[in-house]
């Protein structure tokens, strides 16, 4: 049955690239203009409320933090031209370069203090507030126990930002480049409130400024002449198009209507790299994008660990990663993907054959009271990028007597449902925000809920991850995190399925595009070969 399913999917997606007129009407002929597919519209351009990669892509072009990313995705000086760290590694002092907002207002250190306090303020509801947990007093501020003014960030003068930490954070330069922690313009936020991100109101400090945004149509950025390094920015204009049909985007790239697209259908990679395909356009690279199923423990069946374990072990990860997708995807038993510096961790069933896992899963379901006369039933939700995989999960679970209905929606709606708990089970993903295992393991803490969509609660897990964050010895820290991950995988509030590589289609004429593990590609560095 799996072979038949794979053949059906491949046939549906194997339409050839058609020919037609090249459409680039939003790119003036006298400008260096890049047209890029971005899968979907951003849900927001407010860094404090952004959460998905489509938002990150645009925000990285508009706003620059204390640090920023180079073409290879590494943290480099941003508005801070240099920084120093105290001997105990708890105080970081950032020295700012002269810089302006796109409306000509001078940037100051107070802008960063305002922005970071805004992230910490519970009234903001910042989705990435957990990134600043290491800051002094951050947890108490975020929980409303202290005012934002008590956050460990200050501006002793207009060109100096001081950040005080509760424990050493060696990856702080990565954090300060994150799109959720870049500065926002205080004068625009105070004037317009939540409406400050609209075209005509958006004030940026990055290489581009917002010129136009028509939902469902296009988002246009133009070069910001007040950017501190504007002279080295090649592009005059960037046009982002929300194209969620991967095959349509592929055809537009081949015709020259798009210069790049931030995704392609994984099971088309053989066609794309084959004769008559687009081998020179295909860019894949190892990435820290884990795809997993989350079980909502407000749904009574998923309160039983035996049910969660049964569903987790009954997934044929090898088939999904190697056969159905096959563009470099790797099957995943662990929650922390490779490349994050974690010690190995896996559930106790990871070494069993698929047939052995299916038999054990059926037995667990029977112990939990489910069987032919009382089948387990639930709905699995996902978004369009993963809709070709959910029928395989449905078939795997049907094989152990579980009846699953499928639901697919667009990205903003899906993640809104996850965040509000309006789901039973969801196939989702998490992309590393910084290069440390805590970026994944913190997600599942009940004492600091980040993306703990299913409401998992385990005080011992919370204790292990918390102790690791406070541990100065690297070896002891790694062992604590390994113990926490093993406990998580055995409890199975989530079921890791596979790890994605980055998958981009990039015109060979483009320069300054460097494949990297973060899959971050600021257009500040991009240009065209003549």
N, C-alpha and C positions, 0 to 999 in steps of 0.2 A: 504493500500500500504506500510506503514512503517513496518508492521509486516512481510510482504513478503520480503522486503529489508533486514530486520534484519536476517530473516531465511536464506536468500541467503548468506549473509556475513559470518554468523556462520558456515554454511555448507562448504564454501570454505576454512575456516581457521581451520576446526576441524580434519585435518589429524593427525593420531597418530604418536608418536615418534618412528621412526624406529630403528633397531639395526644394528650395523656395527662395524668395527675395530676402536678402540680409536686412534685418530691421534694427537700426541703431539711431532712431530719430531723436532720442534724448541725449545723444552724444554729439555736440557741435564739432564740425570737421576741423576747426582750428584749435581744438583742445585735446590734450592727452587724457582720454576718458576710458575708464574701466567699467565694463558691465559684468556684474556678478550675480549668480543665482544664490539665494540664501535660504531655501527651503520654505520659510514662512516669514510673515511680518514679525518684527519684534512685538512683544506684548507691551513693552514700555521701553523708554530710553532713560529712565531714572535709575541710576546705578543702585540706589538703595532698594529698589523693588524689582530689579532685573534678576533672572534666574536661569535662563536657558541660553544655549550657544548662539542662537540667532541674534540675541540681544548683545551678547559679548562681542560678536563680530563687529557690530556697528559702533558700540560704545568705545571699543578700543581705538576707533578712528577719530572719535570726537573728543575724548577726554584722556588726559595723561596724569598719572599719579605721581607720588614722590619718586617711585621707580616706574619703569615701563619695560616692555618686551622688545628685544631686538628681532631681526628677521628670523633667527633660529629659536625664538621662544625663550630666550634667557633673560633674566632681569638685569637691566642696565639703568644708569641714571636717567631720571625723568625730569620733573620740575626740581627735584633735589639734584644738584650737580655733584655732591659728595656727602658722605656721612661717616660718623665715628660711633664706636661701641665701647661702653664702659667695661672695665676688667671683669666685673661679675656678669656681663652680658645681659643686664636687665635694663639698661638705659641706652637708647639709640638717639643720636642727635643728627638731624638732617639739615643741611645748609642749602637754601634755595637759590636758584639762578634768577635773574630778572625775567619776568614773564608777564603776559597780559591775557585777559579773557578776550574772546573774539569781538566784543563790543568796545574794546579799548580800556576797560577798567583794569588797573594793575592787580596782579595776583599777590597775595600776602600769605604768611604763615597762618594767620587767623582763618583763612579760607579752609585750610586743611583741618584745623581744630573744629570749625563749624561742621564740616562734612562728616568727620568721624563721630562727633557727638550726635549728629543726626542719625547715623547708622545705629548707634547704641540706644537712642531714645526709643522706648517701647511704643510711643505714639506713632513713630514712623512705620513700624512693622517691617523692618528691613529683613529680607529673606536670607541675607548672608551675614547677619549680625554675629553668628557663631564664629566667623573668621577673626573677630577681635576679642574672643574670649581670653587670649593670653595677656591682653592689656590690663594694667592695674585697675581693679574695681569694675571691670567690664561686666561680669556676671551680675553683680548687684545692680548696676545701672540698667542693664537690659531687662532685668526682672522688676524694675520699678522701685527697688529698695534704696537707691541713691540717685540723686539728680545727675543728668548728663555731664554737668560741670566737674563731677568727681572722676570722670574717665581719665585714665593715665595718658593724656595727650595735652600738650601746652605749647604756647608760642611766646618764648621770652622776648622776642622781638619780631619784626615783620619778615625777617628772612631766615628764621630758625624754627624748626618743629622738633619737639622733644617727645619721644614715646617711651613710657615706662611700662615694664612688663612684670608679670607675677612669676614667670619662670622663663629660662632662656628659650628663644625661638630662632634657631639658626637659619630658618627659611623666611625670615621677615622680609627681605627684599622681594621674594616671590609674592608674599601676601600683599605688599603695598603696591604692586603692579596689577593686582586683581581688579577686574572691572567693577566689583561690588564695593571697592574701597577708594575709587578715584574721587577727586574733589568735585563738588557741584558749586555753581556760582551763588554765593549767599544773597547777593542783591537781586538776582532773578527769582530765586526761591521765595524770598520774602515778599517780592512784588506780586508774583503770579500764583504762589502756592503750588498745588499739584499740577497746575496747567503750565508750568515753566518749560516743559519739554516740547511744546507745540512749535511747529515752524514759525519763525518770526519772533519767538520768545527764547528759543534754546540758545544758550550762551556756552561756548566750548573753549577749551584751552589747548586742544590737540591740533593735529595737522589739517583737519577738515572741520567745516561747520555745516549745520543742517540747512539745506536750501528748500527741500520739498519732501513731503511725506503723504502719499495717497494710499490709504489702507487697501490691501488687496491688489495694488497696482505697482507702485515703485517708491523707493526712498532715495533721494538724491543728496549727496554730499559734495561740496565744492571746497577747494583749497582755502585754508585759513591763512591770510597774509600776516596775521599777528602771531602765529605760532613761532616759538623761539628758534626753531630750526627750519623755517619755511623754505629757505633757499635750497635745502637738500631734498625737498619733497618733489617728486617727478610729476605725479598725476595732478591734473587740474580738476578732475571730477570723478566721482565714484557713484555708480548707479546700482542699487541693490534691488533685485526682483524676487518676490516671494513665490517661487516655483516649487510646489510639492510633488509634481509629477517628474520623477527622475528621468524617465525616457524622453519626455519632452525637453527637459533641460539639456540632456545629452545631445539631442538633435540640434538644439540652438547653439551649443558650444561648437559642434562640428561645422555648422553653417557660418560661424563667426558672429552670430547675434549676441552670444555671451562669450566673454573672455575666460571665465572660469565658473565652476559650480562646486559648491561645498559638499557635494555628496553624489554618489551614483549607485545604481542597483547592484549590490554585491554579486548576484548570480549572473550578471552580464560581463564579468571581468574577462572571461575567455573570448567573448565576441569583441570586446573593446580592444584587447591586446592582439587579436588575430588579424589576418589579412583583410584589408578593407576597413578595419576598425580605427581606433584612435589611440594606438599604443603610446605615442609620444605625449599624449595628454594625461594619461593615467598616472596618478601619484598616490601611492599607498605608503604608510609608515607605521611602525609600532606606536600605540597610543594607550592612554590609561582610561579607556571608556568601557566600563563594566556594564553589561546588560543583565538584569536580574528580575525575578518575579518577587513582588512584595505581597504578603498576605495581611489583610486588614483584620486585626484581632478583635475589633468590635463586631465582626461577623462571627456568630457563635461557633461554627465548625472549626474556625482557625484559632480558637482559644485552646484547642487540644493539640499538644506538641506532636502527637502521633500522626495527625492529619497533615500537619505542615511537613513533617519528615517524609511521609509517604509521597506527597506531591513533589518534593524536592528531589528525591532519589529516582523518581520515575521518568525524569526528563532525559531524552537521548541527546546529550550535549554534543557528542562526536558527530552525529548526523547533521545537526543544525549548523555547527561551525564549519565542518569539513565538506559536507555534501551540499546542503541547501544554500549556504552563503558562499563559502569557498574563495573569499578574497583576502585571505590572511587572518580570518577570525580564529580565535583559539578557544576551545572549550574551557569553562571555568568551574572549578569546585570551590575556590576561595573567594572571599569578598574583597580582599585587597589585590588588585591586579599586579602583574609583574612590573618591575621597574620602579617600585615605590619603597624599596629597601626593607621589606617585611620578611620575617622568617616564615618558612612554609607552614601552612595550616590547611586542614581539610576535615570534613565530617568522617565518622567512622565507616561510612559505606562507600567512600570514594574509590576504594580499590576493588570493589565488586564488579562483576560483569553486568551488562545491562539486564540480562535475563534474571540474574540473582537479585538485582535491585528491584525489578518488577515484582518478583515473588515476595520479597520482604515488604514492599509497599502494600501489596494486597493484604498481607497478614496484619500490618499496622492498621489499615482501614477497618478490617474486620474487628480488631480489638477495640477500635473507637466506635463500633456500632454501625458501620456502613457496609453494604453489600448489595447483591442483586435486588433484594426486596426493599432496600432503603438506600438508594444510591446517593452519594454526595453530589450536590448540584451547586454551581456558582457561576458568576460572570467574570470573564477576564477582559480587562480593558487595556488598550494601548493606543499609540498614535501611529501615524501613517508610515513612519520609517520602519516599524517592526511588524506591520500587518501581514507580511508574507510568512512570518514565523509562527504566529498564533495558531494557525490550523495544525501545525506539527505538535505544538503543546497540547492542543485539544485532542489529537489522535493518541499521543502518548498517555494522557490521562484517561481517555476512553478505554485504553487497553487494560487499565487496572479498575475499571468499573465506575469511573467518575464522569458525570455529564457536565460539560462546560459550554456556555454560550459566549460568543465573541462580540466585542464592541470596539470600534476604531473611531477616533475623533482627531481634530487637529491639535497641535502642540499646546497652545495656551489653554484650551478647554481641558485637555487631559491633565496637565500639571495643576490646574486649578482644582480639579476633582481629587487628585492625590493629596493636595495640601489641606483640603477641607474634609477629607475622609469619605468622600462620596464614591466609594468603590468597594468591591469585595476582594478582588485580586487585580494587580496591575503589572504589566510588563513594561519596565522603565529602564533608565540607565543613569549612571553617575560618572561624570568626567572629573578627573582630579583637578582641584583648584590650586594645590601646592604639593610639592614632591615629598610627602610623608604619609605613612600608613594611617595616621590619625585623621586625615582628610576623609577616609572612608569609615573608619571605626567610630568616629564621633557622630556620624549620621544616626547611629542606632542607640545612642544614649537616651535614657528616659529622663535623666536629670538635666540634660542640655539638648532638648530635641531640636534637630536640624531638619533632616529629611526623613525622620522616623515616621513615615506616612502610616504605617500599620499599627503604631502604638505599642511597640515592643517594650517590655519592662523587665529588667533583671538587675537588681542592685549590685550583685557580684560583678556582672559585666561592667556596669558603670564604675565600680570601684577600681577594677583593673585598668581601664582606659585612663581614668583620672590619675591613678598612681603612676602610670607610664608618662603622662604629660609632666609630672613633677619630678621624675627621675632624671638625675644628671648623668648617671653612668649609661653609656650607649648600649652596652650589652644587656644590662638589667632592663633597660627600657624596652629593647626589642623582645625580650622574653615575656615581659608583661603584656605587650601587645599581641604576641603570638597566643598566649593563654586566653586573652579576651576573644580573639578571632575564633579560636577553636570552640569556645563556649557559644559564641554566636551561631556558628555553623551547625552545631549540634542542636541548638534550640530551633533553628530553621524559621525565623520570622521572615527571612528572605531566602530565595533560591537562586544563587548565581547561575548563569547559563553560558554566556560567552563574553570574550573581550574583543572589542572592535579594533581594527587598525583605522587610522584616518584614511578617508577615501575622497579624493578631490579630482576633478577634471580641470586641468590648467593648460591654456594655450601655450605651446612651446616658445612663443614670442615673448612671454612674460619673463622678466628678470626680477630678482629680489625675493622670489618665493623659495623658502627653505623648508623642506619637510622636517618636522620636529615632533617630539613626543607629546608636547602640549597642543599640537595642531592649532597654534596661534599664528596668524599671518597679518599683522597690521599693514594697511595699504600705504603707510608712510614709506615703506621700504620698496614698494613695487614700482616697476617701470616696464617699458617695452623695448625689445631689440629693434633697431631700425632695419 
